[in-house]
Amino acid sequence: MRAWVTRCLTTAAVAGALLGSVTAGAQASPQGPVAESGRCKGFVEVDRHELRSPAHALYGTVVLYWNRTYQMNCVVTYKSAAYGVATNTNAYVCTKTNGKEVCSIDKGAFLFLAETHPLKSPGCVRWGGLATGIDGFSYAVNKPYGHC
């Protein structure tokens, strides 16, 4: 009985440590890399969309930012799954200027996030992003023109 209790307590301690490290990583994801990159620094979040698998596993979060002073938008896809592992990740924001669509896109195999360059967008924007897990599955969102 004593060995069984010791084994259960050890298993619980290991599980708690693992959960603590996962929680710490998930919390660090939106803050560490953003501070390093900073393209959207000074922008205000106006919309977000979580990228979830059919089983509701979180692969990432795509966030649309706005800077009122410069009338610019910026989009960041923050990875949750495969955080710190180079996997296909992208972010984009588009607007129409003089009847032509202009986009800012960031795509590639990134460790933490994909982040567009700020895009002058005094009108409506179309935006989205994609995150891929280490399992090779990708989840994306493509928002239609809005936020006019």
N, CA, C and O atoms as a GROMACS GRO file, in nm:
protein
  592
    1MET      N    1   0.083  -0.119   0.000
    1MET     CA    2   0.000   0.000   0.000
    1MET      C    3   0.087   0.126   0.000
    1MET      O    4   0.059   0.221  -0.073
    2ARG      N    5   0.193   0.126   0.081
    2ARG     CA    6   0.280   0.242   0.092
    2ARG      C    7   0.348   0.271  -0.042
    2ARG      O    8   0.359   0.388  -0.081
    3ALA      N    9   0.396   0.168  -0.114
    3ALA     CA   10   0.460   0.186  -0.244
    3ALA      C   11   0.360   0.243  -0.345
    3ALA      O   12   0.396   0.328  -0.426
    4TRP      N   13   0.236   0.198  -0.340
    4TRP     CA   14   0.133   0.248  -0.432
    4TRP      C   15   0.106   0.396  -0.408
    4TRP      O   16   0.093   0.473  -0.504
    5VAL      N   17   0.097   0.437  -0.281
    5VAL     CA   18   0.073   0.577  -0.247
    5VAL      C   19   0.191   0.662  -0.293
    5VAL      O   20   0.172   0.770  -0.350
    6THR      N   21   0.314   0.612  -0.268
    6THR     CA   22   0.433   0.686  -0.310
    6THR      C   23   0.434   0.703  -0.462
    6THR      O   24   0.465   0.811  -0.512
    7ARG      N   25   0.402   0.596  -0.536
    7ARG     CA   26   0.399   0.601  -0.681
    7ARG      C   27   0.294   0.702  -0.728
    7ARG      O   28   0.319   0.778  -0.821
    8CYS      N   29   0.176   0.703  -0.666
    8CYS     CA   30   0.070   0.796  -0.704
    8CYS      C   31   0.111   0.941  -0.678
    8CYS      O   32   0.087   1.029  -0.760
    9LEU      N   33   0.173   0.965  -0.563
    9LEU     CA   34   0.217   1.100  -0.530
    9LEU      C   35   0.326   1.146  -0.626
    9LEU      O   36   0.327   1.262  -0.667
   10THR      N   37   0.418   1.056  -0.662
   10THR     CA   38   0.525   1.090  -0.757
   10THR      C   39   0.464   1.121  -0.893
   10THR      O   40   0.503   1.219  -0.958
   11THR      N   41   0.370   1.039  -0.937
   11THR     CA   42   0.304   1.062  -1.066
   11THR      C   43   0.231   1.196  -1.065
   11THR      O   44   0.237   1.270  -1.163
   12ALA      N   45   0.162   1.226  -0.955
   12ALA     CA   46   0.090   1.354  -0.945
   12ALA      C   47   0.187   1.471  -0.949
   12ALA      O   48   0.159   1.573  -1.012
   13ALA      N   49   0.302   1.458  -0.882
   13ALA     CA   50   0.401   1.566  -0.881
   13ALA      C   51   0.458   1.590  -1.020
   13ALA      O   52   0.473   1.704  -1.063
   14VAL      N   53   0.489   1.481  -1.093
   14VAL     CA   54   0.541   1.494  -1.229
   14VAL      C   55   0.436   1.557  -1.320
   14VAL      O   56   0.467   1.646  -1.399
   15ALA      N   57   0.311   1.512  -1.308
   15ALA     CA   58   0.203   1.568  -1.390
   15ALA      C   59   0.184   1.716  -1.360
   15ALA      O   60   0.164   1.797  -1.451
   16GLY      N   61   0.191   1.751  -1.232
   16GLY     CA   62   0.178   1.892  -1.195
   16GLY      C   63   0.292   1.976  -1.252
   16GLY      O   64   0.269   2.088  -1.298
   17ALA      N   65   0.412   1.923  -1.248
   17ALA     CA   66   0.526   1.996  -1.304
   17ALA      C   67   0.511   2.015  -1.454
   17ALA      O   68   0.540   2.122  -1.507
   18LEU      N   69   0.466   1.909  -1.522
   18LEU     CA   70   0.445   1.920  -1.666
   18LEU      C   71   0.336   2.019  -1.699
   18LEU      O   72   0.352   2.100  -1.791
   19LEU      N   73   0.226   2.016  -1.627
   19LEU     CA   74   0.118   2.111  -1.652
   19LEU      C   75   0.164   2.253  -1.625
   19LEU      O   76   0.127   2.346  -1.696
   20GLY      N   77   0.244   2.269  -1.521
   20GLY     CA   78   0.297   2.402  -1.491
   20GLY      C   79   0.384   2.454  -1.603
   20GLY      O   80   0.378   2.572  -1.637
   21SER      N   81   0.467   2.366  -1.662
   21SER     CA   82   0.554   2.411  -1.771
   21SER      C   83   0.473   2.439  -1.897
   21SER      O   84   0.507   2.531  -1.972
   22VAL      N   85   0.368   2.363  -1.921
   22VAL     CA   86   0.283   2.390  -2.038
   22VAL      C   87   0.212   2.522  -2.019
   22VAL      O   88   0.204   2.603  -2.112
   23THR      N   89   0.159   2.545  -1.899
   23THR     CA   90   0.089   2.671  -1.872
   23THR      C   91   0.184   2.789  -1.887
   23THR      O   92   0.148   2.891  -1.945
   24ALA      N   93   0.305   2.776  -1.834
   24ALA     CA   94   0.400   2.885  -1.845
   24ALA      C   95   0.434   2.913  -1.990
   24ALA      O   96   0.443   3.030  -2.030
   25GLY      N   97   0.451   2.810  -2.071
   25GLY     CA   98   0.480   2.828  -2.213
   25GLY      C   99   0.366   2.896  -2.285
   25GLY      O  100   0.388   2.985  -2.367
   26ALA      N  101   0.243   2.856  -2.254
   26ALA     CA  102   0.127   2.914  -2.320
   26ALA      C  103   0.114   3.062  -2.284
   26ALA      O  104   0.075   3.144  -2.368
   27GLN      N  105   0.148   3.097  -2.161
   27GLN     CA  106   0.138   3.236  -2.121
   27GLN      C  107   0.251   3.318  -2.182
   27GLN      O  108   0.234   3.437  -2.211
   28ALA      N  109   0.366   3.256  -2.201
   28ALA     CA  110   0.479   3.330  -2.255
   28ALA      C  111   0.462   3.359  -2.404
   28ALA      O  112   0.516   3.458  -2.453
   29SER      N  113   0.389   3.276  -2.474
   29SER     CA  114   0.376   3.287  -2.618
   29SER      C  115   0.332   3.423  -2.668
   29SER      O  116   0.398   3.476  -2.758
   30PRO      N  117   0.224   3.485  -2.616
   30PRO     CA  118   0.187   3.615  -2.670
   30PRO      C  119   0.278   3.729  -2.627
   30PRO      O  120   0.271   3.837  -2.686
   31GLN      N  121   0.363   3.710  -2.526
   31GLN     CA  122   0.437   3.824  -2.474
   31GLN      C  123   0.583   3.826  -2.517
   31GLN      O  124   0.632   3.931  -2.558
   32GLY      N  125   0.654   3.715  -2.509
   32GLY     CA  126   0.796   3.714  -2.542
   32GLY      C  127   0.826   3.757  -2.684
   32GLY      O  128   0.891   3.859  -2.704
   33PRO      N  129   0.779   3.681  -2.784
   33PRO     CA  130   0.813   3.714  -2.922
   33PRO      C  131   0.760   3.849  -2.968
   33PRO      O  132   0.824   3.914  -3.051
   34VAL      N  133   0.645   3.894  -2.917
   34VAL     CA  134   0.592   4.024  -2.959
   34VAL      C  135   0.688   4.134  -2.918
   34VAL      O  136   0.715   4.226  -2.995
   35ALA      N  137   0.739   4.124  -2.797
   35ALA     CA  138   0.833   4.225  -2.749
   35ALA      C  139   0.959   4.226  -2.836
   35ALA      O  140   1.017   4.331  -2.859
   36GLU      N  141   1.002   4.108  -2.882
   36GLU     CA  142   1.120   4.098  -2.966
   36GLU      C  143   1.095   4.156  -3.105
   36GLU      O  144   1.179   4.228  -3.158
   37SER      N  145   0.980   4.126  -3.162
   37SER     CA  146   0.951   4.167  -3.298
   37SER      C  147   0.904   4.312  -3.301
   37SER      O  148   0.968   4.398  -3.361
   38GLY      N  149   0.792   4.337  -3.237
   38GLY     CA  150   0.744   4.472  -3.218
   38GLY      C  151   0.684   4.544  -3.337
   38GLY      O  152   0.660   4.664  -3.328
   39ARG      N  153   0.658   4.476  -3.449
   39ARG     CA  154   0.598   4.546  -3.563
   39ARG      C  155   0.462   4.604  -3.527
   39ARG      O  156   0.423   4.708  -3.580
   40CYS      N  157   0.389   4.538  -3.438
   40CYS     CA  158   0.255   4.584  -3.398
   40CYS      C  159   0.258   4.662  -3.266
   40CYS      O  160   0.153   4.689  -3.208
   41LYS      N  161   0.376   4.698  -3.222
   41LYS     CA  162   0.388   4.770  -3.095
   41LYS      C  163   0.315   4.903  -3.104
   41LYS      O  164   0.329   4.976  -3.202
   42GLY      N  165   0.237   4.935  -3.002
   42GLY     CA  166   0.160   5.058  -2.999
   42GLY      C  167   0.024   5.045  -3.066
   42GLY      O  168  -0.054   5.140  -3.069
   43PHE      N  169  -0.004   4.927  -3.121
   43PHE     CA  170  -0.133   4.902  -3.184
   43PHE      C  171  -0.229   4.846  -3.081
   43PHE      O  172  -0.187   4.789  -2.980
   44VAL      N  173  -0.360   4.862  -3.105
   44VAL     CA  174  -0.464   4.815  -3.015
   44VAL      C  175  -0.534   4.695  -3.079
   44VAL      O  176  -0.567   4.697  -3.197
   45GLU      N  177  -0.557   4.592  -3.000
   45GLU     CA  178  -0.627   4.474  -3.050
   45GLU      C  179  -0.773   4.510  -3.080
   45GLU      O  180  -0.841   4.570  -2.997
   46VAL      N  181  -0.819   4.474  -3.201
   46VAL     CA  182  -0.959   4.499  -3.237
   46VAL      C  183  -1.038   4.372  -3.264
   46VAL      O  184  -1.161   4.374  -3.262
   47ASP      N  185  -0.969   4.261  -3.290
   47ASP     CA  186  -1.038   4.135  -3.317
   47ASP      C  187  -0.939   4.020  -3.300
   47ASP      O  188  -0.818   4.040  -3.310
   48ARG      N  189  -0.992   3.901  -3.276
   48ARG     CA  190  -0.908   3.782  -3.264
   48ARG      C  191  -0.988   3.660  -3.302
   48ARG      O  192  -1.111   3.658  -3.293
   49HIS      N  193  -0.916   3.556  -3.344
   49HIS     CA  194  -0.981   3.430  -3.378
   49HIS      C  195  -0.887   3.317  -3.337
   49HIS      O  196  -0.771   3.314  -3.377
   50GLU      N  197  -0.938   3.224  -3.256
   50GLU     CA  198  -0.858   3.109  -3.215
   50GLU      C  199  -0.860   3.004  -3.325
   50GLU      O  200  -0.963   2.979  -3.387
   51LEU      N  201  -0.745   2.942  -3.348
   51LEU     CA  202  -0.732   2.834  -3.446
   51LEU      C  203  -0.736   2.703  -3.370
   51LEU      O  204  -0.638   2.664  -3.305
   52ARG      N  205  -0.849   2.633  -3.378
   52ARG     CA  206  -0.871   2.509  -3.302
   52ARG      C  207  -0.898   2.393  -3.395
   52ARG      O  208  -0.960   2.408  -3.501
   53SER      N  209  -0.851   2.276  -3.354
   53SER     CA  210  -0.879   2.153  -3.427
   53SER      C  211  -1.023   2.111  -3.400
   53SER      O  212  -1.088   2.166  -3.310
   54PRO      N  213  -1.076   2.015  -3.476
   54PRO     CA  214  -1.211   1.965  -3.448
   54PRO      C  215  -1.225   1.910  -3.305
   54PRO      O  216  -1.335   1.909  -3.250
   55ALA      N  217  -1.114   1.866  -3.246
   55ALA     CA  218  -1.116   1.817  -3.108
   55ALA      C  219  -1.093   1.932  -3.008
   55ALA      O  220  -1.077   1.907  -2.889
   56HIS      N  221  -1.093   2.055  -3.057
   56HIS     CA  222  -1.078   2.178  -2.979
   56HIS      C  223  -0.938   2.203  -2.924
   56HIS      O  224  -0.921   2.283  -2.832
   57ALA      N  225  -0.837   2.136  -2.980
   57ALA     CA  226  -0.699   2.165  -2.941
   57ALA      C  227  -0.659   2.300  -3.000
   57ALA      O  228  -0.685   2.325  -3.118
   58LEU      N  229  -0.599   2.386  -2.921
   58LEU     CA  230  -0.560   2.519  -2.966
   58LEU      C  231  -0.428   2.513  -3.042
   58LEU      O  232  -0.326   2.474  -2.985
   59TYR      N  233  -0.429   2.552  -3.168
   59TYR     CA  234  -0.309   2.556  -3.250
   59TYR      C  235  -0.248   2.696  -3.255
   59TYR      O  236  -0.128   2.711  -3.277
   60GLY      N  237  -0.331   2.797  -3.235
   60GLY     CA  238  -0.281   2.933  -3.238
   60GLY      C  239  -0.395   3.032  -3.228
   60GLY      O  240  -0.512   2.994  -3.221
   61THR      N  241  -0.359   3.159  -3.226
   61THR     CA  242  -0.457   3.268  -3.221
   61THR      C  243  -0.412   3.376  -3.319
   61THR      O  244  -0.297   3.419  -3.317
   62VAL      N  245  -0.505   3.419  -3.404
   62VAL     CA  246  -0.477   3.525  -3.500
   62VAL      C  247  -0.541   3.653  -3.446
   62VAL      O  248  -0.660   3.655  -3.413
   63VAL      N  249  -0.461   3.760  -3.438
   63VAL     CA  250  -0.509   3.884  -3.378
   63VAL      C  251  -0.491   3.999  -3.478
   63VAL      O  252  -0.385   4.015  -3.538
   64LEU      N  253  -0.598   4.077  -3.493
   64LEU     CA  254  -0.596   4.197  -3.577
   64LEU      C  255  -0.576   4.318  -3.487
   64LEU      O  256  -0.649   4.337  -3.389
   65TYR      N  257  -0.475   4.400  -3.520
   65TYR     CA  258  -0.444   4.520  -3.443
   65TYR      C  259  -0.468   4.645  -3.529
   65TYR      O  260  -0.463   4.638  -3.652
   66TRP      N  261  -0.493   4.758  -3.462
   66TRP     CA  262  -0.519   4.886  -3.529
   66TRP      C  263  -0.441   4.996  -3.459
   66TRP      O  264  -0.432   4.999  -3.336
   67ASN      N  265  -0.384   5.086  -3.539
   67ASN     CA  266  -0.320   5.206  -3.487
   67ASN      C  267  -0.395   5.325  -3.544
   67ASN      O  268  -0.384   5.356  -3.662
   68ARG      N  269  -0.473   5.391  -3.459
   68ARG     CA  270  -0.559   5.501  -3.502
   68ARG      C  271  -0.480   5.620  -3.553
   68ARG      O  272  -0.518   5.683  -3.652
   69THR      N  273  -0.370   5.651  -3.487
   69THR     CA  274  -0.289   5.767  -3.525
   69THR      C  275  -0.243   5.758  -3.670
   69THR      O  276  -0.251   5.856  -3.744
   70TYR      N  277  -0.194   5.641  -3.710
   70TYR     CA  278  -0.141   5.623  -3.845
   70TYR      C  279  -0.239   5.554  -3.940
   70TYR      O  280  -0.206   5.531  -4.056
   71GLN      N  281  -0.357   5.519  -3.892
   71GLN     CA  282  -0.458   5.446  -3.968
   71GLN      C  283  -0.398   5.322  -4.035
   71GLN      O  284  -0.405   5.304  -4.156
   72MET      N  285  -0.337   5.238  -3.950
   72MET     CA  286  -0.271   5.117  -3.998
   72MET      C  287  -0.321   4.995  -3.922
   72MET      O  288  -0.354   5.003  -3.803
   73ASN      N  289  -0.326   4.883  -3.992
   73ASN     CA  290  -0.358   4.755  -3.931
   73ASN      C  291  -0.235   4.666  -3.935
   73ASN      O  292  -0.144   4.685  -4.016
   74CYS      N  293  -0.233   4.569  -3.845
   74CYS     CA  294  -0.125   4.474  -3.835
   74CYS      C  295  -0.188   4.344  -3.784
   74CYS      O  296  -0.281   4.348  -3.703
   75VAL      N  297  -0.140   4.228  -3.829
   75VAL     CA  298  -0.194   4.099  -3.786
   75VAL      C  299  -0.080   4.011  -3.737
   75VAL      O  300   0.028   4.007  -3.795
   76VAL      N  301  -0.107   3.940  -3.627
   76VAL     CA  302  -0.011   3.845  -3.571
   76VAL      C  303  -0.081   3.712  -3.551
   76VAL      O  304  -0.192   3.706  -3.498
   77THR      N  305  -0.016   3.604  -3.594
   77THR     CA  306  -0.060   3.468  -3.561
   77THR      C  307   0.035   3.417  -3.455
   77THR      O  308   0.153   3.393  -3.481
   78TYR      N  309  -0.018   3.399  -3.335
   78TYR     CA  310   0.060   3.346  -3.222
   78TYR      C  311   0.043   3.195  -3.221
   78TYR      O  312  -0.070   3.145  -3.222
   79LYS      N  313   0.152   3.122  -3.218
   79LYS     CA  314   0.145   2.976  -3.213
   79LYS      C  315   0.119   2.928  -3.071
   79LYS      O  316   0.171   2.984  -2.975
   80SER      N  317   0.039   2.824  -3.060
   80SER     CA  318   0.019   2.756  -2.931
   80SER      C  319   0.073   2.614  -2.943
   80SER      O  320   0.154   2.571  -2.861
   81ALA      N  321   0.028   2.542  -3.044
   81ALA     CA  322   0.082   2.409  -3.072
   81ALA      C  323   0.217   2.430  -3.140
   81ALA      O  324   0.234   2.526  -3.215
   82ALA      N  325   0.310   2.344  -3.115
   82ALA     CA  326   0.444   2.351  -3.175
   82ALA      C  327   0.515   2.482  -3.142
   82ALA      O  328   0.595   2.530  -3.221
   83TYR      N  329   0.487   2.538  -3.026
   83TYR     CA  330   0.552   2.661  -2.981
   83TYR      C  331   0.702   2.635  -2.968
   83TYR      O  332   0.743   2.544  -2.896
   84GLY      N  333   0.783   2.714  -3.035
   84GLY     CA  334   0.927   2.696  -3.030
   84GLY      C  335   0.981   2.598  -3.132
   84GLY      O  336   1.102   2.573  -3.136
   85VAL      N  337   0.893   2.542  -3.215
   85VAL     CA  338   0.933   2.449  -3.321
   85VAL      C  339   0.898   2.515  -3.454
   85VAL      O  340   0.788   2.568  -3.470
   86ALA      N  341   0.989   2.513  -3.549
   86ALA     CA  342   0.964   2.577  -3.679
   86ALA      C  343   0.858   2.500  -3.757
   86ALA      O  344   0.884   2.390  -3.805
   87THR      N  345   0.739   2.558  -3.768
   87THR     CA  346   0.631   2.500  -3.848
   87THR      C  347   0.567   2.610  -3.932
   87THR      O  348   0.582   2.728  -3.903
   88ASN      N  349   0.496   2.568  -4.036
   88ASN     CA  350   0.431   2.662  -4.126
   88ASN      C  351   0.333   2.750  -4.049
   88ASN      O  352   0.241   2.701  -3.984
   89THR      N  353   0.355   2.880  -4.057
   89THR     CA  354   0.273   2.979  -3.987
   89THR      C  355   0.260   3.100  -4.078
   89THR      O  356   0.357   3.139  -4.144
   90ASN      N  357   0.142   3.161  -4.082
   90ASN     CA  358   0.131   3.284  -4.159
   90ASN      C  359   0.030   3.379  -4.100
   90ASN      O  360  -0.054   3.342  -4.018
   91ALA      N  361   0.040   3.504  -4.144
   91ALA     CA  362  -0.052   3.611  -4.105
   91ALA      C  363  -0.062   3.705  -4.225
   91ALA      O  364   0.035   3.726  -4.297
   92TYR      N  365  -0.180   3.761  -4.246
   92TYR     CA  366  -0.195   3.858  -4.354
   92TYR      C  367  -0.304   3.958  -4.322
   92TYR      O  368  -0.395   3.931  -4.243
   93VAL      N  369  -0.294   4.075  -4.385
   93VAL     CA  370  -0.397   4.178  -4.379
   93VAL      C  371  -0.399   4.246  -4.516
   93VAL      O  372  -0.293   4.275  -4.573
   94CYS      N  373  -0.519   4.270  -4.568
   94CYS     CA  374  -0.534   4.332  -4.700
   94CYS      C  375  -0.635   4.446  -4.692
   94CYS      O  376  -0.726   4.445  -4.609
   95THR      N  377  -0.616   4.546  -4.779
   95THR     CA  378  -0.709   4.656  -4.792
   95THR      C  379  -0.719   4.693  -4.940
   95THR      O  380  -0.634   4.652  -5.020
   96LYS      N  381  -0.818   4.768  -4.976
   96LYS     CA  382  -0.831   4.815  -5.114
   96LYS      C  383  -0.796   4.962  -5.121
   96LYS      O  384  -0.849   5.044  -5.046
   97THR      N  385  -0.705   4.995  -5.212
   97THR     CA  386  -0.663   5.132  -5.233
   97THR      C  387  -0.677   5.163  -5.382
   97THR      O  388  -0.616   5.096  -5.465
   98ASN      N  389  -0.756   5.262  -5.414
   98ASN     CA  390  -0.781   5.300  -5.554
   98ASN      C  391  -0.827   5.180  -5.638
   98ASN      O  392  -0.785   5.165  -5.753
   99GLY      N  393  -0.911   5.096  -5.580
   99GLY     CA  394  -0.965   4.981  -5.651
   99GLY      C  395  -0.872   4.862  -5.659
   99GLY      O  396  -0.911   4.757  -5.712
  100LYS      N  397  -0.750   4.873  -5.608
  100LYS     CA  398  -0.654   4.762  -5.608
  100LYS      C  399  -0.636   4.708  -5.467
  100LYS      O  400  -0.629   4.785  -5.371
  101GLU      N  401  -0.629   4.576  -5.456
  101GLU     CA  402  -0.605   4.515  -5.325
  101GLU      C  403  -0.456   4.516  -5.294
  101GLU      O  404  -0.374   4.476  -5.377
  102VAL      N  405  -0.423   4.564  -5.176
  102VAL     CA  406  -0.285   4.570  -5.128
  102VAL      C  407  -0.279   4.487  -5.001
  102VAL      O  408  -0.365   4.501  -4.913
  103CYS      N  409  -0.178   4.400  -4.990
  103CYS     CA  410  -0.169   4.311  -4.874
  103CYS      C  411  -0.031   4.316  -4.810
  103CYS      O  412   0.069   4.344  -4.876
  104SER      N  413  -0.028   4.288  -4.682
  104SER     CA  414   0.096   4.266  -4.608
  104SER      C  415   0.087   4.121  -4.558
  104SER      O  416  -0.008   4.084  -4.490
  105ILE      N  417   0.187   4.041  -4.594
  105ILE     CA  418   0.183   3.897  -4.564
  105ILE      C  419   0.315   3.856  -4.499
  105ILE      O  420   0.422   3.900  -4.540
  106ASP      N  421   0.306   3.772  -4.398
  106ASP     CA  422   0.424   3.711  -4.338
  106ASP      C  423   0.398   3.562  -4.333
  106ASP      O  424   0.303   3.517  -4.268
  107LYS      N  425   0.480   3.483  -4.402
  107LYS     CA  426   0.460   3.338  -4.402
  107LYS      C  427   0.593   3.267  -4.406
  107LYS      O  428   0.690   3.315  -4.464
  108GLY      N  429   0.596   3.150  -4.343
  108GLY     CA  430   0.718   3.071  -4.340
  108GLY      C  431   0.713   2.970  -4.227
  108GLY      O  432   0.609   2.949  -4.165
  109ALA      N  433   0.827   2.909  -4.200
  109ALA     CA  434   0.840   2.815  -4.090
  109ALA      C  435   0.893   2.893  -3.970
  109ALA      O  436   1.013   2.918  -3.960
  110PHE      N  437   0.804   2.931  -3.880
  110PHE     CA  438   0.840   3.015  -3.767
  110PHE      C  439   0.833   2.939  -3.635
  110PHE      O  440   0.759   2.841  -3.622
  111LEU      N  441   0.911   2.985  -3.538
  111LEU     CA  442   0.915   2.923  -3.406
  111LEU      C  443   0.799   2.967  -3.316
  111LEU      O  444   0.743   2.885  -3.243
  112PHE      N  445   0.763   3.096  -3.320
  112PHE     CA  446   0.668   3.151  -3.224
  112PHE      C  447   0.547   3.221  -3.287
  112PHE      O  448   0.435   3.206  -3.238
  113LEU      N  449   0.570   3.296  -3.394
  113LEU     CA  450   0.461   3.374  -3.451
  113LEU      C  451   0.493   3.418  -3.592
  113LEU      O  452   0.608   3.413  -3.636
  114ALA      N  453   0.389   3.460  -3.663
  114ALA     CA  454   0.402   3.529  -3.791
  114ALA      C  455   0.340   3.666  -3.769
  114ALA      O  456   0.235   3.677  -3.705
  115GLU      N  457   0.403   3.771  -3.823
  115GLU     CA  458   0.355   3.907  -3.798
  115GLU      C  459   0.372   3.991  -3.923
  115GLU      O  460   0.482   4.001  -3.977
  116THR      N  461   0.263   4.053  -3.968
  116THR     CA  462   0.270   4.136  -4.086
  116THR      C  463   0.339   4.268  -4.055
  116THR      O  464   0.353   4.308  -3.939
  117HIS      N  465   0.382   4.336  -4.161
  117HIS     CA  466   0.424   4.475  -4.146
  117HIS      C  467   0.296   4.557  -4.138
  117HIS      O  468   0.196   4.520  -4.199
  118PRO      N  469   0.297   4.669  -4.066
  118PRO     CA  470   0.178   4.754  -4.062
  118PRO      C  471   0.138   4.796  -4.203
  118PRO      O  472   0.223   4.825  -4.287
  119LEU      N  473   0.008   4.799  -4.227
  119LEU     CA  474  -0.047   4.832  -4.357
  119LEU      C  475  -0.142   4.950  -4.344
  119LEU      O  476  -0.237   4.945  -4.266
  120LYS      N  477  -0.115   5.057  -4.420
  120LYS     CA  478  -0.204   5.173  -4.421
  120LYS      C  479  -0.339   5.125  -4.471
  120LYS      O  480  -0.350   5.074  -4.583
  121SER      N  481  -0.443   5.142  -4.389
  121SER     CA  482  -0.574   5.087  -4.424
  121SER      C  483  -0.685   5.176  -4.368
  121SER      O  484  -0.746   5.143  -4.267
  122PRO      N  485  -0.710   5.288  -4.435
  122PRO     CA  486  -0.815   5.378  -4.387
  122PRO      C  487  -0.956   5.322  -4.409
  122PRO      O  488  -1.051   5.373  -4.351
  123GLY      N  489  -0.969   5.218  -4.493
  123GLY     CA  490  -1.100   5.158  -4.519
  123GLY      C  491  -1.112   5.022  -4.453
  123GLY      O  492  -1.056   4.997  -4.347
  124CYS      N  493  -1.186   4.934  -4.518
  124CYS     CA  494  -1.210   4.798  -4.466
  124CYS      C  495  -1.084   4.712  -4.485
  124CYS      O  496  -1.000   4.740  -4.570
  125VAL      N  497  -1.076   4.606  -4.403
  125VAL     CA  498  -0.964   4.512  -4.416
  125VAL      C  499  -1.015   4.368  -4.421
  125VAL      O  500  -1.119   4.333  -4.366
  126ARG      N  501  -0.936   4.288  -4.490
  126ARG     CA  502  -0.952   4.142  -4.494
  126ARG      C  503  -0.828   4.086  -4.426
  126ARG      O  504  -0.718   4.134  -4.452
  127TRP      N  505  -0.844   3.987  -4.338
  127TRP     CA  506  -0.729   3.942  -4.260
  127TRP      C  507  -0.743   3.795  -4.223
  127TRP      O  508  -0.852   3.737  -4.232
  128GLY      N  509  -0.631   3.735  -4.179
  128GLY     CA  510  -0.635   3.597  -4.136
  128GLY      C  511  -0.497   3.544  -4.106
  128GLY      O  512  -0.398   3.618  -4.104
  129GLY      N  513  -0.492   3.413  -4.082
  129GLY     CA  514  -0.366   3.349  -4.050
  129GLY      C  515  -0.380   3.199  -4.042
  129GLY      O  516  -0.489   3.145  -4.053
  130LEU      N  517  -0.267   3.134  -4.023
  130LEU     CA  518  -0.260   2.988  -4.019
  130LEU      C  519  -0.153   2.944  -3.921
  130LEU      O  520  -0.048   3.008  -3.909
  131ALA      N  521  -0.179   2.835  -3.851
  131ALA     CA  522  -0.079   2.775  -3.762
  131ALA      C  523  -0.079   2.624  -3.785
  131ALA      O  524  -0.184   2.562  -3.802
  132THR      N  525   0.040   2.566  -3.786
  132THR     CA  526   0.058   2.423  -3.806
  132THR      C  527   0.121   2.362  -3.681
  132THR      O  528   0.215   2.418  -3.625
  133GLY      N  529   0.067   2.249  -3.639
  133GLY     CA  530   0.122   2.178  -3.524
  133GLY      C  531   0.232   2.083  -3.565
  133GLY      O  532   0.256   2.063  -3.684
  134ILE      N  533   0.300   2.024  -3.468
  134ILE     CA  534   0.405   1.927  -3.498
  134ILE      C  535   0.346   1.800  -3.558
  134ILE      O  536   0.418   1.717  -3.615
  135ASP      N  537   0.213   1.785  -3.546
  135ASP     CA  538   0.146   1.670  -3.607
  135ASP      C  539   0.125   1.691  -3.757
  135ASP      O  540   0.077   1.600  -3.826
  136GLY      N  541   0.159   1.810  -3.809
  136GLY     CA  542   0.147   1.838  -3.951
  136GLY      C  543   0.012   1.895  -3.991
  136GLY      O  544  -0.005   1.936  -4.106
  137PHE      N  545  -0.084   1.898  -3.900
  137PHE     CA  546  -0.214   1.955  -3.932
  137PHE      C  547  -0.209   2.106  -3.919
  137PHE      O  548  -0.144   2.159  -3.828
  138SER      N  549  -0.278   2.176  -4.010
  138SER     CA  550  -0.284   2.321  -4.010
  138SER      C  551  -0.428   2.367  -3.993
  138SER      O  552  -0.522   2.303  -4.042
  139TYR      N  553  -0.444   2.476  -3.922
  139TYR     CA  554  -0.577   2.537  -3.906
  139TYR      C  555  -0.563   2.685  -3.938
  139TYR      O  556  -0.467   2.750  -3.897
  140ALA      N  557  -0.662   2.736  -4.012
  140ALA     CA  558  -0.653   2.873  -4.062
  140ALA      C  559  -0.785   2.945  -4.045
  140ALA      O  560  -0.890   2.883  -4.024
  141VAL      N  561  -0.779   3.077  -4.053
  141VAL     CA  562  -0.898   3.161  -4.058
  141VAL      C  563  -0.874   3.266  -4.166
  141VAL      O  564  -0.764   3.320  -4.180
  142ASN      N  565  -0.978   3.294  -4.242
  142ASN     CA  566  -0.974   3.396  -4.346
  142ASN      C  567  -1.098   3.482  -4.328
  142ASN      O  568  -1.208   3.442  -4.368
  143LYS      N  569  -1.081   3.599  -4.270
  143LYS     CA  570  -1.193   3.688  -4.241
  143LYS      C  571  -1.221   3.776  -4.363
  143LYS      O  572  -1.128   3.828  -4.424
  144PRO      N  573  -1.350   3.792  -4.399
  144PRO     CA  574  -1.384   3.877  -4.514
  144PRO      C  575  -1.368   4.025  -4.479
  144PRO      O  576  -1.344   4.060  -4.363
  145TYR      N  577  -1.380   4.109  -4.579
  145TYR     CA  578  -1.367   4.252  -4.556
  145TYR      C  579  -1.463   4.299  -4.447
  145TYR      O  580  -1.581   4.265  -4.447
  146GLY      N  581  -1.410   4.376  -4.356
  146GLY     CA  582  -1.487   4.429  -4.244
  146GLY      C  583  -1.402   4.530  -4.169
  146GLY      O  584  -1.299   4.575  -4.219
  147HIS      N  585  -1.444   4.565  -4.048
  147HIS     CA  586  -1.374   4.665  -3.965
  147HIS      C  587  -1.352   4.794  -4.044
  147HIS      O  588  -1.242   4.848  -4.049
  148CYS      N  589  -1.459   4.841  -4.106
  148CYS     CA  590  -1.452   4.960  -4.191
  148CYS      C  591  -1.457   5.087  -4.108
  148CYS      O  592  -1.452   5.197  -4.163
   0.00000   0.00000   0.00000
